[in-house]
Amino acid sequence: MRPTAEMSRSTWWAFAAGGVAALVAAGATGLAVVAPLLATGVWQLLTGILVLAAVRRSRGGVGAAFPFLGAGAAGIVLGLVGTIVPALDPRIALIAIGIWGVVAGAGYLAVAQLARAYRVPDDGLYATAWVAIAAGIVISTVPVFGLGVGTLAPVVGLAVTGAITVVASLRLRLLPDEAPPGLSNREARRRGRADRRP
């Protein structure tokens, strides 16, 4: 678990910066400064580059960083599409936001499952991962129902994804190396008897 925990603590800042960038992109889109797809593309490209740079420099190595390679690669690919062709339908921005949220959530989930296998407390990373996946699915399926034509839906999608990403980054930062030491049954009984004495 130590390499994965070190990698998580080495890459948390990239996800935090990506989450803040998503919130900034939501604000810029809401104020009509930039088009939704362009804002989404720039955010995803920046986040993908930051995540891959953090993975490359992580102390756990690229092998331990496997759960986050998908988020970095998806950010770069989707970001390039959004920045090269920003005049497409704004509903495509929702689909791109949702895809990145699901891929990042899968990475968080992989780290949380590994932590649970080693009996390391994940401090809510498991729940955050499922929230990220669920939000990504909802955000990416909104256009299927004919919604999300205006700028409000991409703004909400970016804001929700940014907030979840910031929360997940803080959970990654606090991931411990190993499980807390447990007491043997004999030691637990001895301490229990000592607590009951007047």
C-alpha atoms as a printed R data frame, in Angstrom:
    type eleno elety resid chain resno       x       y       z
1   ATOM     1    CA   MET     A     1   0.000   0.000   0.000
2   ATOM     2    CA   ARG     A     2   2.921   2.343   0.624
3   ATOM     3    CA   PRO     A     3   3.676   3.096  -3.090
4   ATOM     4    CA   THR     A     4   0.011   3.845  -3.813
5   ATOM     5    CA   ALA     A     5  -0.312   6.044  -0.726
6   ATOM     6    CA   GLU     A     6   2.862   7.922  -1.660
7   ATOM     7    CA   MET     A     7   1.572   8.355  -5.206
8   ATOM     8    CA   SER     A     8  -1.761   9.641  -3.901
9   ATOM     9    CA   ARG     A     9  -0.056  12.142  -1.653
10  ATOM    10    CA   SER     A    10   2.237  13.168  -4.534
11  ATOM    11    CA   THR     A    11  -0.585  13.765  -7.019
12  ATOM    12    CA   TRP     A    12  -3.294  15.307  -4.844
13  ATOM    13    CA   TRP     A    13  -2.251  18.828  -5.826
14  ATOM    14    CA   ALA     A    14  -2.915  18.147  -9.527
15  ATOM    15    CA   PHE     A    15  -6.498  17.123  -8.768
16  ATOM    16    CA   ALA     A    16  -6.927  20.111  -6.439
17  ATOM    17    CA   ALA     A    17  -5.696  22.473  -9.151
18  ATOM    18    CA   GLY     A    18  -7.959  20.726 -11.681
19  ATOM    19    CA   GLY     A    19 -10.952  21.119  -9.387
20  ATOM    20    CA   VAL     A    20 -10.260  24.814  -8.888
21  ATOM    21    CA   ALA     A    21  -9.786  25.200 -12.659
22  ATOM    22    CA   ALA     A    22 -13.196  23.567 -13.211
23  ATOM    23    CA   LEU     A    23 -14.780  26.049 -10.814
24  ATOM    24    CA   VAL     A    24 -13.074  28.928 -12.649
25  ATOM    25    CA   ALA     A    25 -14.263  27.507 -15.998
26  ATOM    26    CA   ALA     A    26 -17.791  27.302 -14.583
27  ATOM    27    CA   GLY     A    27 -17.615  30.948 -13.565
28  ATOM    28    CA   ALA     A    28 -16.218  32.027 -16.946
29  ATOM    29    CA   THR     A    29 -18.940  30.106 -18.767
30  ATOM    30    CA   GLY     A    30 -21.648  31.460 -16.478
31  ATOM    31    CA   LEU     A    31 -20.515  35.032 -17.104
32  ATOM    32    CA   ALA     A    32 -20.473  34.317 -20.859
33  ATOM    33    CA   VAL     A    33 -16.774  35.115 -21.116
34  ATOM    34    CA   VAL     A    34 -16.060  31.918 -23.067
35  ATOM    35    CA   ALA     A    35 -18.126  29.245 -24.807
36  ATOM    36    CA   PRO     A    36 -18.950  26.148 -22.720
37  ATOM    37    CA   LEU     A    37 -16.986  23.725 -24.893
38  ATOM    38    CA   LEU     A    38 -13.911  25.961 -24.981
39  ATOM    39    CA   ALA     A    39 -13.970  26.428 -21.188
40  ATOM    40    CA   THR     A    40 -14.409  22.681 -20.714
41  ATOM    41    CA   GLY     A    41 -11.630  21.936 -23.184
42  ATOM    42    CA   VAL     A    42  -9.141  24.276 -21.545
43  ATOM    43    CA   TRP     A    43 -10.014  22.911 -18.082
44  ATOM    44    CA   GLN     A    44  -9.643  19.290 -19.197
45  ATOM    45    CA   LEU     A    45  -6.409  19.926 -21.076
46  ATOM    46    CA   LEU     A    46  -4.889  21.724 -18.081
47  ATOM    47    CA   THR     A    47  -6.040  19.030 -15.658
48  ATOM    48    CA   GLY     A    48  -4.806  16.216 -17.896
49  ATOM    49    CA   ILE     A    49  -1.367  17.790 -18.215
50  ATOM    50    CA   LEU     A    50  -1.141  18.439 -14.473
51  ATOM    51    CA   VAL     A    51  -2.237  14.908 -13.551
52  ATOM    52    CA   LEU     A    52   0.206  13.258 -15.964
53  ATOM    53    CA   ALA     A    53   3.026  15.535 -14.767
54  ATOM    54    CA   ALA     A    54   2.221  14.694 -11.156
55  ATOM    55    CA   VAL     A    55   2.059  10.973 -11.968
56  ATOM    56    CA   ARG     A    56   5.423  11.121 -13.686
57  ATOM    57    CA   ARG     A    57   7.015  12.867 -10.726
58  ATOM    58    CA   SER     A    58   5.249  10.844  -8.020
59  ATOM    59    CA   ARG     A    59   7.332   9.041  -5.426
60  ATOM    60    CA   GLY     A    60   5.381   5.808  -5.868
61  ATOM    61    CA   GLY     A    61   6.325   5.583  -9.551
62  ATOM    62    CA   VAL     A    62   4.239   5.312 -12.687
63  ATOM    63    CA   GLY     A    63   3.289   1.713 -11.858
64  ATOM    64    CA   ALA     A    64   1.625   2.778  -8.618
65  ATOM    65    CA   ALA     A    65  -0.017   5.698 -10.436
66  ATOM    66    CA   PHE     A    66  -1.872   3.451 -12.862
67  ATOM    67    CA   PRO     A    67  -5.335   4.446 -11.478
68  ATOM    68    CA   PHE     A    68  -4.778   8.082 -12.477
69  ATOM    69    CA   LEU     A    69  -3.287   7.587 -15.935
70  ATOM    70    CA   GLY     A    70  -6.804   7.350 -17.364
71  ATOM    71    CA   ALA     A    71  -7.839  10.691 -15.884
72  ATOM    72    CA   GLY     A    72  -4.739  12.357 -17.292
73  ATOM    73    CA   ALA     A    73  -5.089  10.835 -20.755
74  ATOM    74    CA   ALA     A    74  -8.845  11.498 -20.924
75  ATOM    75    CA   GLY     A    75  -8.252  15.108 -19.892
76  ATOM    76    CA   ILE     A    76  -5.733  15.659 -22.666
77  ATOM    77    CA   VAL     A    77  -7.772  13.943 -25.406
78  ATOM    78    CA   LEU     A    78 -11.086  15.580 -24.466
79  ATOM    79    CA   GLY     A    79  -9.354  18.911 -23.858
80  ATOM    80    CA   LEU     A    80  -7.802  18.904 -27.315
81  ATOM    81    CA   VAL     A    81 -11.186  18.245 -28.903
82  ATOM    82    CA   GLY     A    82 -12.761  21.092 -26.923
83  ATOM    83    CA   THR     A    83 -10.030  23.590 -27.729
84  ATOM    84    CA   ILE     A    84  -9.593  22.694 -31.394
85  ATOM    85    CA   VAL     A    85 -13.319  22.661 -32.252
86  ATOM    86    CA   PRO     A    86 -14.958  24.971 -29.669
87  ATOM    87    CA   ALA     A    87 -17.929  25.892 -31.881
88  ATOM    88    CA   LEU     A    88 -19.685  22.542 -31.511
89  ATOM    89    CA   ASP     A    89 -22.977  22.073 -29.674
90  ATOM    90    CA   PRO     A    90 -22.652  22.967 -25.951
91  ATOM    91    CA   ARG     A    91 -24.171  19.601 -25.063
92  ATOM    92    CA   ILE     A    92 -20.893  18.007 -26.134
93  ATOM    93    CA   ALA     A    93 -19.277  19.874 -23.235
94  ATOM    94    CA   LEU     A    94 -21.599  18.030 -20.858
95  ATOM    95    CA   ILE     A    95 -20.657  14.691 -22.350
96  ATOM    96    CA   ALA     A    96 -16.942  15.527 -22.026
97  ATOM    97    CA   ILE     A    97 -17.376  16.664 -18.400
98  ATOM    98    CA   GLY     A    98 -19.259  13.474 -17.581
99  ATOM    99    CA   ILE     A    99 -16.701  11.201 -19.240
100 ATOM   100    CA   TRP     A   100 -13.837  12.806 -17.334
101 ATOM   101    CA   GLY     A   101 -15.799  12.552 -14.074
102 ATOM   102    CA   VAL     A   102 -16.407   8.822 -14.563
103 ATOM   103    CA   VAL     A   103 -12.774   8.115 -15.491
104 ATOM   104    CA   ALA     A   104 -11.439  10.134 -12.544
105 ATOM   105    CA   GLY     A   105 -13.981   8.494 -10.223
106 ATOM   106    CA   ALA     A   106 -12.796   5.072 -11.386
107 ATOM   107    CA   GLY     A   107  -9.248   6.065 -10.441
108 ATOM   108    CA   TYR     A   108 -10.358   7.227  -6.994
109 ATOM   109    CA   LEU     A   109 -12.312   3.980  -6.594
110 ATOM   110    CA   ALA     A   110  -9.284   1.853  -7.506
111 ATOM   111    CA   VAL     A   111  -7.170   3.595  -4.860
112 ATOM   112    CA   ALA     A   112  -9.963   3.317  -2.272
113 ATOM   113    CA   GLN     A   113 -10.434  -0.408  -3.005
114 ATOM   114    CA   LEU     A   114  -6.702  -0.960  -2.611
115 ATOM   115    CA   ALA     A   115  -6.758   0.912   0.686
116 ATOM   116    CA   ARG     A   116  -9.649  -1.243   1.898
117 ATOM   117    CA   ALA     A   117  -7.834  -4.415   0.866
118 ATOM   118    CA   TYR     A   118  -4.906  -3.393   3.084
119 ATOM   119    CA   ARG     A   119  -7.314  -2.275   5.833
120 ATOM   120    CA   VAL     A   120  -6.100   1.307   5.500
121 ATOM   121    CA   PRO     A   121  -8.714   3.956   6.329
122 ATOM   122    CA   ASP     A   122  -9.609   5.849   3.156
123 ATOM   123    CA   ASP     A   123 -11.197   8.859   4.926
124 ATOM   124    CA   GLY     A   124 -14.217   8.895   2.619
125 ATOM   125    CA   LEU     A   125 -12.388   8.372  -0.688
126 ATOM   126    CA   TYR     A   126 -14.580   5.345  -1.455
127 ATOM   127    CA   ALA     A   127 -17.801   7.364  -1.089
128 ATOM   128    CA   THR     A   128 -16.299  10.306  -2.998
129 ATOM   129    CA   ALA     A   129 -15.357   7.970  -5.854
130 ATOM   130    CA   TRP     A   130 -18.922   6.690  -6.181
131 ATOM   131    CA   VAL     A   131 -20.283  10.245  -6.040
132 ATOM   132    CA   ALA     A   132 -17.870  11.226  -8.840
133 ATOM   133    CA   ILE     A   133 -18.940   8.268 -10.973
134 ATOM   134    CA   ALA     A   134 -22.646   8.895 -10.372
135 ATOM   135    CA   ALA     A   135 -22.306  12.614 -11.101
136 ATOM   136    CA   GLY     A   136 -20.352  11.843 -14.288
137 ATOM   137    CA   ILE     A   137 -23.042   9.471 -15.489
138 ATOM   138    CA   VAL     A   138 -25.822  11.961 -14.766
139 ATOM   139    CA   ILE     A   139 -23.945  14.871 -16.365
140 ATOM   140    CA   SER     A   140 -23.098  12.919 -19.513
141 ATOM   141    CA   THR     A   141 -26.649  11.606 -19.984
142 ATOM   142    CA   VAL     A   142 -28.400  14.985 -19.660
143 ATOM   143    CA   PRO     A   143 -28.062  15.686 -23.434
144 ATOM   144    CA   VAL     A   144 -29.760  12.363 -24.218
145 ATOM   145    CA   PHE     A   145 -33.006  13.776 -22.838
146 ATOM   146    CA   GLY     A   146 -32.727  16.938 -24.931
147 ATOM   147    CA   LEU     A   147 -31.525  19.079 -22.026
148 ATOM   148    CA   GLY     A   148 -28.407  21.176 -21.666
149 ATOM   149    CA   VAL     A   149 -28.769  23.341 -24.766
150 ATOM   150    CA   GLY     A   150 -28.045  26.571 -22.872
151 ATOM   151    CA   THR     A   151 -25.044  27.487 -20.763
152 ATOM   152    CA   LEU     A   152 -26.603  26.675 -17.376
153 ATOM   153    CA   ALA     A   153 -26.120  22.902 -17.644
154 ATOM   154    CA   PRO     A   154 -22.370  23.085 -18.479
155 ATOM   155    CA   VAL     A   155 -21.900  25.610 -15.668
156 ATOM   156    CA   VAL     A   156 -23.569  23.265 -13.186
157 ATOM   157    CA   GLY     A   157 -21.647  20.275 -14.572
158 ATOM   158    CA   LEU     A   158 -18.307  22.055 -14.263
159 ATOM   159    CA   ALA     A   159 -19.117  23.318 -10.765
160 ATOM   160    CA   VAL     A   160 -20.215  19.897  -9.497
161 ATOM   161    CA   THR     A   161 -17.229  18.139 -11.056
162 ATOM   162    CA   GLY     A   162 -14.858  20.782  -9.699
163 ATOM   163    CA   ALA     A   163 -16.226  20.493  -6.173
164 ATOM   164    CA   ILE     A   164 -16.037  16.685  -6.220
165 ATOM   165    CA   THR     A   165 -12.483  16.837  -7.580
166 ATOM   166    CA   VAL     A   166 -11.361  19.183  -4.810
167 ATOM   167    CA   VAL     A   167 -12.914  16.920  -2.152
168 ATOM   168    CA   ALA     A   168 -11.275  13.844  -3.707
169 ATOM   169    CA   SER     A   169  -7.904  15.597  -3.814
170 ATOM   170    CA   LEU     A   170  -8.098  16.306  -0.093
171 ATOM   171    CA   ARG     A   171  -8.972  12.649   0.558
172 ATOM   172    CA   LEU     A   172  -5.960  11.577  -1.528
173 ATOM   173    CA   ARG     A   173  -3.711  13.913   0.420
174 ATOM   174    CA   LEU     A   174  -4.675  12.323   3.739
175 ATOM   175    CA   LEU     A   175  -4.347   8.665   2.672
176 ATOM   176    CA   PRO     A   176  -2.100   6.869   5.222
177 ATOM   177    CA   ASP     A   177   0.624   4.354   4.328
178 ATOM   178    CA   GLU     A   178  -0.654   1.500   6.440
179 ATOM   179    CA   ALA     A   179  -3.439   0.434   8.727
180 ATOM   180    CA   PRO     A   180  -3.379   1.729  12.290
181 ATOM   181    CA   PRO     A   181  -1.872  -0.804  14.679
182 ATOM   182    CA   GLY     A   182  -4.489  -3.019  16.263
183 ATOM   183    CA   LEU     A   183  -4.434  -4.416  19.752
184 ATOM   184    CA   SER     A   184  -4.229  -8.122  20.370
185 ATOM   185    CA   ASN     A   185  -7.238  -9.698  22.100
186 ATOM   186    CA   ARG     A   186  -5.215 -10.162  25.278
187 ATOM   187    CA   GLU     A   187  -4.108  -6.516  25.350
188 ATOM   188    CA   ALA     A   188  -7.652  -5.311  24.627
189 ATOM   189    CA   ARG     A   189  -9.028  -7.352  27.558
190 ATOM   190    CA   ARG     A   190  -6.282  -6.038  29.863
191 ATOM   191    CA   ARG     A   191  -7.039  -2.439  28.936
192 ATOM   192    CA   GLY     A   192 -10.769  -3.079  29.304
193 ATOM   193    CA   ARG     A   193 -10.264  -4.406  32.846
194 ATOM   194    CA   ALA     A   194  -8.040  -1.438  33.699
195 ATOM   195    CA   ASP     A   195 -10.734   0.999  32.503
196 ATOM   196    CA   ARG     A   196 -13.391  -0.647  34.713
197 ATOM   197    CA   ARG     A   197 -11.361  -0.356  37.893
198 ATOM   198    CA   PRO     A   198 -12.405   2.502  40.179
